[in-house]
């Protein structure tokens, strides 16, 4: 008996039932495939994480080969660096110039590669280096003016030739810069404005990154090599410790911008760096070659009366430490207390310079800024954290350590740099009269 009316419509036909069953099976299969792909993707990500976050993979030969190359390059760099430090302030400053040139070269190359239109402004490469030269003249003329005057003050001819250049240094640098600016405007072409102004902006950003930060390093060097060597050493120690702790113990990712960084490496490196800062300050602070400021551009041996920051001071220990050590006082240099601040900054804030560089490289889909250092990438890859540390060291030194006392040498440098021959004679006569009146 066949149903009729609404009952007939409510019951599915055999074809409809088969269609529904087929659709249900297809849906279940699709869901299963999707779960399988998701599980495979998660397993792949887990494997990648294991490779990139320093898990101890015994069979990963590439990992150990990379580590061996990195160690060999590090040993060569440290050896060459120690030789340059031994040679003195002027050679260290020359090393900074070489580093700046290599960094600028890497960044200029990246800037040109980032533009889709490959046939850019033909003369803009020369203009890049023109602005680089201008920034170098301004930065080094500003920081080394006093040392340069002290070096040539005994030679009347040289002093007469360069006194005007020193006096009008800022104006000369501005005229050099504005000449390049006008040249850039005159070379603008239709349908290339966006690319040309993009290159112009890139150039100024690169000059800011390279000079506005690394030039502070030169100022630190001539205040005493220790104010350059200690911060640099702490960054190197922190980098090596983070690599080793992450390599052998790293499990927990630290930041997405740099997948190889782990919390284990970060914490282990922080403790190592702070302890190293305290110990290194005690060792370096007892060498006159490292603590004496250089007041000229010579390479002769230095002798000076150490600043109070390099002399041992007796500090009273808290009662809870006295109870354990049975000592009420401890003698340390004030430098060692300051070094703890340097170590804390080098291990907690300076690494963000590396994170910034990692994000920058990810934005342009590159692994390294260059390949000038085997196992380490380019020079910019090694100097990202050093740039941040250099600025902090200069500001901290000028704010909390340097006494800012005026000396005969500082006054004499200003007088020789800004007064004419007639004004120098007048100053001499006035000083003589004042001294005669005061017997």
Residue pairs with C-beta under 8 A, 6 or more apart in sequence:
2 8
3 11
12 20
49 253
49 259
50 57
51 57
51 60
51 63
52 259
52 260
53 246
53 250
53 251
53 252
53 253
53 259
53 260
53 262
54 246
54 247
54 248
54 249
54 250
54 260
54 262
54 265
55 250
55 251
56 247
56 248
57 63
66 375
67 247
69 374
69 375
70 243
70 375
70 376
71 375
72 374
72 375
73 373
73 374
73 375
73 376
74 240
74 375
74 376
77 373
78 236
81 95
84 91
84 92
84 95
85 92
85 225
85 229
87 299
88 225
88 289
88 294
88 299
89 221
89 222
89 225
89 294
89 299
90 294
90 297
90 298
90 299
91 299
92 221
92 225
92 228
93 140
93 144
93 218
93 221
93 222
96 214
96 217
96 218
96 221
97 136
99 214
99 379
99 383
100 136
100 210
100 211
100 214
101 132
102 370
102 372
102 378
102 379
103 209
103 210
103 214
103 379
103 380
103 383
104 128
104 129
104 132
104 206
104 207
104 210
105 370
106 369
106 370
106 372
106 378
106 379
106 380
107 202
107 206
107 209
107 210
107 369
107 380
108 125
108 128
108 129
108 203
108 206
109 370
110 364
110 366
110 369
111 199
111 202
111 203
111 206
112 120
112 125
112 199
114 202
114 364
115 195
115 198
115 199
117 192
117 195
120 192
120 195
120 196
120 199
121 127
121 187
121 189
121 192
121 195
121 196
121 199
123 187
124 187
124 196
124 199
127 180
127 183
127 184
127 187
127 203
128 199
128 203
130 180
130 183
131 177
131 180
131 203
131 204
131 207
132 207
132 210
133 176
134 173
134 176
134 177
134 180
135 207
135 210
135 211
136 211
137 172
137 173
137 176
138 169
138 170
138 173
139 211
139 215
139 218
140 215
140 218
141 166
141 169
141 173
142 169
143 215
143 218
143 219
143 222
144 218
144 222
144 297
145 166
145 169
145 413
145 417
146 295
146 409
146 410
146 413
147 222
147 294
147 295
147 296
147 297
148 162
148 166
148 297
149 159
149 166
149 413
149 416
149 417
150 295
150 296
150 409
150 412
150 413
151 296
151 297
151 298
152 158
152 159
152 162
153 159
153 412
153 416
159 416
163 416
163 417
165 172
166 417
167 417
167 418
184 196
184 200
187 196
188 196
189 196
209 387
213 387
213 388
213 390
213 391
214 383
214 386
214 387
214 390
216 390
216 391
216 393
216 394
217 228
217 386
217 390
217 394
219 394
220 227
220 228
220 231
220 390
220 393
220 394
220 397
221 227
221 228
221 294
222 293
222 294
222 295
223 293
223 397
223 402
224 290
224 291
224 292
224 293
224 294
225 289
225 290
225 291
226 284
226 285
226 287
226 290
226 291
226 335
227 393
227 397
228 393
229 284
229 290
230 277
230 280
230 281
230 284
230 339
230 342
231 342
231 346
231 386
231 389
231 390
231 392
231 393
232 386
232 389
233 276
233 280
234 273
234 276
234 277
234 280
234 342
234 343
234 346
234 347
234 389
235 346
235 350
235 385
235 386
235 389
237 269
237 272
237 273
237 276
238 269
238 270
238 272
238 273
238 346
238 347
238 350
238 351
238 385
239 269
239 385
241 265
241 268
241 269
241 272
241 273
242 261
242 265
242 266
242 268
242 269
242 351
243 265
244 265
244 268
245 262
245 264
245 265
245 267
245 268
245 269
245 272
246 260
246 261
246 262
246 264
246 265
247 265
249 262
249 264
249 265
249 268
250 262
250 264
250 265
251 262
251 264
252 262
252 263
252 264
253 259
253 261
253 262
253 263
254 261
254 262
254 263
254 265
254 266
255 261
255 355
257 355
257 358
257 359
257 362
258 354
258 355
258 358
261 351
261 355
266 347
266 351
269 347
270 344
270 347
270 348
273 343
273 346
273 347
274 340
274 343
274 344
274 347
275 343
276 343
277 339
277 340
277 342
277 343
277 346
278 336
278 339
278 340
278 343
280 339
281 333
281 335
281 336
281 338
281 339
282 332
282 333
282 336
284 290
284 291
285 291
285 310
285 333
285 335
285 336
286 310
288 302
288 303
288 304
288 306
289 301
289 302
291 304
291 306
291 307
291 310
292 302
292 303
292 304
293 304
294 302
295 409
307 403
308 334
309 333
309 334
309 335
309 338
309 401
310 333
310 335
311 333
311 334
312 331
312 332
312 333
313 331
313 332
313 333
313 334
314 329
314 330
314 331
315 329
315 330
315 331
315 332
316 328
316 329
317 325
317 327
317 328
317 329
317 330
322 328
338 396
338 400
338 401
341 396
342 393
342 396
345 389
345 392
346 385
346 389
349 388
349 392
350 385
350 386
350 388
350 389
350 392
351 385
352 388
353 384
353 385
353 386
353 387
353 388
353 389
354 384
354 385
356 384
357 369
357 380
357 381
357 384
361 367
361 368
361 369
367 377
368 377
368 378
368 381
369 377
369 378
369 379
369 380
369 381
370 377
370 378
370 379
370 380
370 381
371 377
371 378
372 378
372 379
373 379
373 381
373 382
376 382
398 404
415 424
415 427
416 424
419 427
